Amino acid sequence: MRRRRPGFTLIELLVVIAIIAVLIGLIVPAVQKVREAANRMVCANHLKQIALATHTFHDAHQKFPIGGRPPVPGAAIPTGATNLWVELLPHIEQGNLHDKWDYNDNRNNVIGDRDATTAHVIKLLICPSDPLPADVVENSAAISPSWSWGFYGMSSYGGSAGTRSFPPGSPPNFPGLSRDGIFWIGSSVLIGDITDGTSNTFLFGERYHRDPEFDLRQPVVLSGVAPITQLGKWGFVAGTPGIMVNVTLHSAAPINYRVPTGGNAPALLDRAAAFGSGHSGGANFAYADGSVHFLSERTPPLMLQALSTRSGGELNTEVGY
């Protein structure tokens, strides 16, 4: 009689493979969920550090940093330009980078390709859940002045400009700018100016860099404007609209707003500076009291706008963090 050799039958092998497949199917989503929870915590910590740095700036200068200042109008050399991130550099452990910033000739900040001052990647400004194709991008916005063309480090965050950051409008007043938040062109906000209460007012929020419909429609309805993956350049200082769309955000659109199919120019302008994130269901926000909270993307628009303004007289007691 032949002795039966030990081993798996084909059916047993298939059962084992099926069990392993089921286990993998259960484990992968769990791992992804844990990873996203960790990313969300890292992001909240980034915003906390940024908020504390902003308060340190306020203690030193008796005001929050300016939202932005374009180059001196009419000057032969672009000079004097800055924005809130540039001003915060010494307070986020980037003093050496701030020392390199040339206020007298802003062209020098972009010189050097990927070694330029503006091309420096500041890890504190990058959310791990933000799907940035690259941490450094080359400015391709045709409407920006040629001296500003070059490489820029990206940011996943923006200062709260209030209800309208990146507007339709024209010089010299840009009437579409709401100026009811904390940061805008020429802003000089004190804590005492936040009469709605620092615990009821945004200081910073998240920016999300994925919107295929935006990039599909942008060449059609906003020719010359940068794609969504290039908005958020921390060192951009060339002109009022450019500064505002790159370093500030607004509540003109809901959290995690996406451009609808066939979206027009106003839809893209709303999206360009909208709050949003790669986190599931909402985004992190740093408040003017230094706290950080996660807000649902279902937050009502009026509530979102109330939280983005510093002195609207609203009471925001029903927000679910």
TORBABA-541273 format. One line per 4 residues: number of its first residue (from 1); for each residue x, y, z of C-alpha. Coordinates in Angstrom, 2 decimals, always signed. Example, Ala and Ser with C-alpha at 12.3 -4.5 7.8 and 13.67 -1.06 7.14 Angstrom:
2
1> +12.30:-4.50:+7.80 ~ +13.67:-1.06:+7.14
This chain:
321
1> +0.00:+0.00:+0.00 ~ +1.22:+3.47:-0.81 ~ +1.66:+5.82:+2.14 ~ -0.24:+9.10:+1.85
5> +2.16:+12.08:+1.60 ~ +1.36:+14.96:+4.05 ~ +0.38:+18.34:+2.50 ~ -2.45:+20.65:+1.52
9> -5.05:+19.66:-0.96 ~ -5.98:+22.14:-3.65 ~ -9.23:+22.96:-1.85 ~ -7.42:+23.56:+1.44
13> -4.91:+25.84:-0.30 ~ -7.68:+27.87:-1.90 ~ -9.43:+28.24:+1.46 ~ -6.21:+29.50:+3.08
17> -5.68:+32.01:+0.26 ~ -9.27:+33.21:+0.60 ~ -8.84:+33.70:+4.36 ~ -5.62:+35.65:+3.85
21> -7.34:+37.85:+1.25 ~ -10.18:+38.58:+3.66 ~ -7.73:+39.46:+6.44 ~ -5.82:+41.79:+4.14
25> -9.09:+43.42:+3.13 ~ -9.83:+44.07:+6.80 ~ -6.33:+45.20:+7.77 ~ -5.60:+47.66:+4.93
29> -8.54:+50.03:+5.66 ~ -7.69:+49.87:+9.37 ~ -4.06:+50.79:+8.66 ~ -5.18:+53.61:+6.38
33> -7.56:+54.89:+9.05 ~ -4.82:+54.88:+11.69 ~ -2.43:+56.61:+9.30 ~ -4.97:+59.32:+8.49
37> -5.68:+59.86:+12.19 ~ -1.94:+60.33:+12.73 ~ -1.73:+62.74:+9.78 ~ -4.63:+64.76:+11.16
41> -2.87:+65.04:+14.52 ~ +0.37:+66.13:+12.84 ~ -1.57:+68.74:+10.87 ~ -3.29:+70.04:+14.02
45> +0.11:+70.29:+15.69 ~ +1.45:+72.30:+12.73 ~ -1.43:+74.76:+13.04 ~ -0.91:+74.97:+16.80
49> +2.74:+75.92:+16.31 ~ +1.82:+78.46:+13.65 ~ -0.83:+80.03:+15.90 ~ +1.61:+80.26:+18.83
53> +4.24:+81.80:+16.53 ~ +1.68:+84.39:+15.43 ~ +0.97:+85.29:+19.06 ~ +4.72:+85.59:+19.68
57> +4.85:+88.01:+16.75 ~ +1.95:+89.95:+18.27 ~ +3.76:+90.16:+21.61 ~ +6.83:+91.55:+19.86
61> +5.08:+93.98:+17.48 ~ +1.77:+94.67:+19.25 ~ -0.14:+93.45:+16.22 ~ -0.56:+90.40:+14.00
65> +1.68:+90.19:+10.91 ~ +0.56:+92.01:+7.79 ~ -1.38:+89.84:+5.36 ~ +0.62:+91.14:+2.44
69> +2.37:+94.13:+0.96 ~ +3.09:+94.26:-2.80 ~ +6.20:+96.00:-4.16 ~ +6.31:+99.78:-4.02
73> +4.09:+101.01:-6.90 ~ +5.95:+102.53:-9.82 ~ +9.41:+101.64:-8.54 ~ +11.97:+100.61:-11.17
77> +12.99:+97.73:-8.90 ~ +10.36:+95.68:-7.03 ~ +11.04:+96.57:-3.43 ~ +9.43:+96.39:-0.01
81> +7.19:+93.39:-0.72 ~ +6.34:+90.88:+2.00 ~ +3.56:+88.66:+3.30 ~ +2.46:+87.01:+6.53
85> +4.64:+83.90:+6.07 ~ +7.75:+85.97:+5.41 ~ +7.07:+88.00:+8.55 ~ +6.53:+84.86:+10.63
89> +9.79:+83.17:+9.55 ~ +11.80:+84.20:+12.65 ~ +9.02:+82.86:+14.88 ~ +8.78:+79.42:+13.24
93> +12.50:+78.66:+13.59 ~ +13.31:+80.01:+10.14 ~ +15.34:+83.06:+11.19 ~ +18.19:+82.21:+8.80
97> +15.76:+82.09:+5.89 ~ +14.28:+85.43:+6.95 ~ +17.78:+86.92:+7.00 ~ +18.12:+85.98:+3.32
101> +14.91:+87.76:+2.35 ~ +15.77:+90.84:+0.29 ~ +13.28:+93.62:+1.01 ~ +15.26:+96.11:-1.11
105> +15.17:+94.08:-4.31 ~ +12.48:+91.41:-4.33 ~ +13.85:+89.93:-7.55 ~ +16.76:+88.46:-5.59
109> +14.43:+86.26:-3.57 ~ +13.53:+84.24:-6.68 ~ +17.03:+84.04:-8.17 ~ +18.75:+80.67:-7.98
113> +16.16:+78.27:-9.40 ~ +15.61:+75.52:-6.82 ~ +18.17:+77.10:-4.51 ~ +16.25:+80.38:-4.39
117> +15.04:+81.80:-1.09 ~ +11.43:+81.34:-2.18 ~ +12.10:+77.69:-3.14 ~ +12.89:+76.67:+0.44
121> +10.54:+73.95:+1.73 ~ +9.21:+74.69:+5.23 ~ +8.01:+71.36:+6.60 ~ +5.83:+73.07:+9.21
125> +3.71:+74.49:+6.37 ~ +3.00:+71.11:+4.74 ~ +0.10:+68.90:+5.85 ~ +0.90:+65.17:+5.35
129> -2.64:+64.62:+3.98 ~ -2.34:+67.35:+1.35 ~ -1.93:+65.64:-2.07 ~ +0.70:+68.06:-3.37
133> +2.37:+66.71:-6.53 ~ +5.53:+68.51:-5.39 ~ +6.69:+70.59:-2.42 ~ +8.40:+73.00:-4.82
137> +6.70:+74.35:-7.95 ~ +7.72:+76.64:-10.77 ~ +5.46:+79.67:-11.07 ~ +3.69:+79.37:-14.42
141> +1.06:+82.10:-14.02 ~ +1.41:+84.18:-17.17 ~ -0.32:+87.18:-15.57 ~ +2.33:+87.51:-12.85
145> +5.27:+89.88:-13.56 ~ +8.33:+88.24:-15.11 ~ +10.56:+89.11:-12.15 ~ +8.43:+86.77:-10.00
149> +8.85:+83.76:-12.30 ~ +10.83:+81.02:-10.61 ~ +10.57:+78.28:-8.01 ~ +8.51:+78.42:-4.81
153> +8.03:+76.22:-1.77 ~ +4.41:+75.31:-1.10 ~ +2.11:+75.63:+1.90 ~ -0.97:+73.68:+2.98
157> -2.23:+76.52:+5.19 ~ -3.47:+80.08:+4.83 ~ -4.32:+83.01:+7.05 ~ -7.99:+83.85:+7.45
161> -8.90:+86.81:+5.25 ~ -12.57:+86.71:+6.24 ~ -15.46:+86.31:+3.84 ~ -13.54:+87.23:+0.70
165> -9.83:+86.84:+0.00 ~ -9.27:+86.47:-3.73 ~ -11.83:+88.74:-5.39 ~ -12.99:+90.10:-8.63
169> -11.96:+93.74:-8.54 ~ -9.39:+96.16:-9.83 ~ -6.75:+98.57:-8.47 ~ -6.33:+100.62:-6.45
173> -8.91:+99.53:-3.88 ~ -9.78:+95.97:-4.93 ~ -13.36:+96.37:-3.66 ~ -13.91:+92.62:-3.60
177> -11.52:+92.24:-0.63 ~ -13.71:+91.94:+2.47 ~ -11.04:+92.97:+5.02 ~ -13.19:+91.47:+7.78
181> -10.81:+88.67:+8.80 ~ -7.31:+88.88:+10.28 ~ -5.02:+89.09:+7.22 ~ -5.27:+91.15:+4.03
185> -3.21:+93.62:+2.02 ~ -1.96:+96.26:+4.45 ~ -3.67:+94.66:+7.46 ~ -2.63:+95.62:+10.98
189> -4.97:+93.73:+13.31 ~ -4.64:+93.73:+17.09 ~ -6.10:+91.12:+19.42 ~ -8.33:+93.86:+20.79
193> -9.84:+94.27:+17.33 ~ -11.31:+90.75:+17.53 ~ -14.52:+91.77:+19.25 ~ -16.28:+88.50:+18.33
197> -13.88:+86.80:+20.73 ~ -10.60:+85.04:+19.99 ~ -12.23:+81.63:+20.64 ~ -14.83:+82.41:+17.94
201> -12.50:+83.64:+15.21 ~ -10.28:+81.82:+12.72 ~ -6.60:+82.67:+12.55 ~ -5.49:+80.01:+10.04
205> -7.05:+77.16:+8.12 ~ -6.12:+74.37:+5.73 ~ -5.81:+74.47:+1.94 ~ -6.48:+71.45:-0.30
209> -4.60:+71.01:-3.58 ~ -6.75:+68.58:-5.56 ~ -9.60:+69.69:-7.80 ~ -9.50:+68.19:-11.33
213> -12.41:+70.33:-12.54 ~ -10.60:+73.52:-11.45 ~ -7.58:+72.59:-13.56 ~ -9.82:+71.54:-16.45
217> -11.73:+74.84:-16.46 ~ -8.91:+77.21:-15.47 ~ -7.32:+77.54:-18.95 ~ -10.78:+78.23:-20.35
221> -12.25:+80.79:-17.92 ~ -9.16:+82.09:-16.06 ~ -6.43:+82.03:-18.65 ~ -3.01:+82.92:-17.24
225> -3.87:+81.99:-13.65 ~ -1.91:+79.21:-11.94 ~ -3.45:+75.72:-11.57 ~ -4.74:+74.65:-8.16
229> -1.55:+72.65:-7.49 ~ +0.47:+75.89:-7.61 ~ -1.69:+78.00:-5.30 ~ -0.20:+78.34:-1.83
233> +3.33:+79.54:-2.64 ~ +4.52:+80.86:+0.76 ~ +7.03:+83.34:-0.68 ~ +4.84:+84.91:-3.38
237> +4.67:+88.71:-3.11 ~ +3.98:+89.91:-6.66 ~ +0.74:+91.92:-6.62 ~ -2.39:+92.07:-4.47
241> -4.43:+89.22:-6.04 ~ -1.35:+86.98:-6.21 ~ -0.40:+87.51:-2.59 ~ -3.92:+87.00:-1.32
245> -4.65:+83.80:-3.23 ~ -1.34:+82.28:-2.20 ~ -1.14:+83.12:+1.51 ~ -4.75:+83.64:+2.69
249> -8.06:+81.75:+2.60 ~ -11.73:+82.74:+2.84 ~ -15.23:+81.54:+3.70 ~ -16.80:+82.47:+0.34
253> -17.18:+78.73:-0.30 ~ -17.95:+75.78:+2.02 ~ -15.23:+73.64:+3.56 ~ -13.88:+71.15:+0.97
257> -15.71:+72.93:-1.86 ~ -14.99:+71.57:-5.35 ~ -15.62:+73.30:-8.66 ~ -18.76:+71.82:-10.27
261> -18.69:+70.41:-13.77 ~ -18.47:+73.27:-16.26 ~ -17.76:+75.77:-13.45 ~ -17.53:+79.46:-14.37
265> -14.98:+82.08:-13.29 ~ -16.75:+83.00:-10.00 ~ -16.77:+79.31:-9.00 ~ -13.04:+79.07:-9.62
269> -12.36:+82.30:-7.72 ~ -14.33:+80.96:-4.76 ~ -12.42:+77.67:-4.89 ~ -8.98:+79.25:-5.28
273> -8.93:+80.42:-1.65 ~ -11.43:+78.01:-0.08 ~ -10.75:+76.21:+3.20 ~ -10.35:+72.46:+2.78
277> -8.15:+69.46:+3.46 ~ -7.25:+65.89:+2.60 ~ -8.74:+64.72:+5.90 ~ -12.02:+62.87:+5.76
281> -15.08:+65.00:+6.46 ~ -13.63:+68.42:+7.23 ~ -10.52:+70.46:+7.99 ~ -8.39:+71.76:+10.86
285> -8.53:+75.40:+11.92 ~ -6.36:+77.45:+14.28 ~ -8.35:+80.04:+16.23 ~ -7.22:+83.44:+17.42
289> -6.94:+82.16:+21.01 ~ -4.31:+79.65:+19.87 ~ -6.58:+76.59:+20.00 ~ -7.01:+74.16:+17.09
293> -10.31:+72.50:+16.17 ~ -11.54:+70.20:+13.41 ~ -14.66:+71.51:+11.64 ~ -17.02:+69.36:+9.62
297> -17.45:+70.08:+5.93 ~ -21.18:+70.22:+6.76 ~ -20.66:+73.40:+8.79 ~ -23.39:+75.82:+7.59
301> -22.06:+78.60:+5.31 ~ -23.33:+81.38:+7.58 ~ -21.64:+79.79:+10.57 ~ -18.39:+79.39:+8.62
305> -18.50:+83.05:+7.59 ~ -19.23:+84.11:+11.17 ~ -16.15:+82.24:+12.37 ~ -13.99:+83.83:+9.67
309> -14.82:+87.42:+10.67 ~ -13.31:+89.24:+13.64 ~ -16.05:+91.73:+14.49 ~ -19.33:+90.71:+12.90
313> -21.16:+90.53:+16.20 ~ -22.14:+86.88:+15.69 ~ -22.40:+84.32:+18.48 ~ -20.92:+80.99:+17.43
317> -22.02:+78.61:+20.14 ~ -23.51:+75.83:+18.01 ~ -20.40:+74.72:+16.12 ~ -19.63:+71.02:+16.53
321> -15.90:+70.49:+16.58
